[in-house]
Amino acid sequence: VTMAAKNHEIAQRLSILTCTLQKVTNDLESDFTAKYNLTPSEFHFLTHLHIIKNVNIKSIAQAMNISYGRISHILNALENKGFVKRDFNKKDKRNIVISLTNKAKDMIEKAHAQYMDMHGEILKNFDAKKSETLVNTLEEYLNSVKSFMQK
């Protein structure tokens, strides 16, 4: 078997793994966020807001790499659920600042702990060395994909 043929075989396996992993992790995330009556996008929005604290719509749209229209839809849903509030910037009334409610802060802390526990359970299938290798390899792969996309 030539090196080119071997690389093609590995690339094909990686392609299938990438697609399968994306579907499985999306399903896992959807199941997890549904426990909190949230969509994955709403959960990511709240997580970003929890980390960054008070932000405006433009900065969170850029951080999440989604349109203002999509952000507006997510924001309306989260506001209706009592998880976020909008405040006008006192210096510039056009600039709306978004912040978490106490209800959201409590839920995010609980959900984050459960999310980490879930990933810990998944990693129980690996010994410590394999877990570390897996994470390091995934980080390298992610960096490689990002580098490829910038070309």
Salt bridges, closest charged atoms under 4 A:
GLU9 OE2 - LYS6 NZ 3.89
ASP27 OD2 - LYS23 NZ 2.62
GLU29 OE2 - HIS44 NE2 3.00
GLU42 OE1 - LYS81 NZ 2.79
GLU79 OE1 - ARG86 NE 3.00
ASP92 OD1 - ARG94 NE 3.10
GLU121 OE2 - LYS124 NZ 2.86
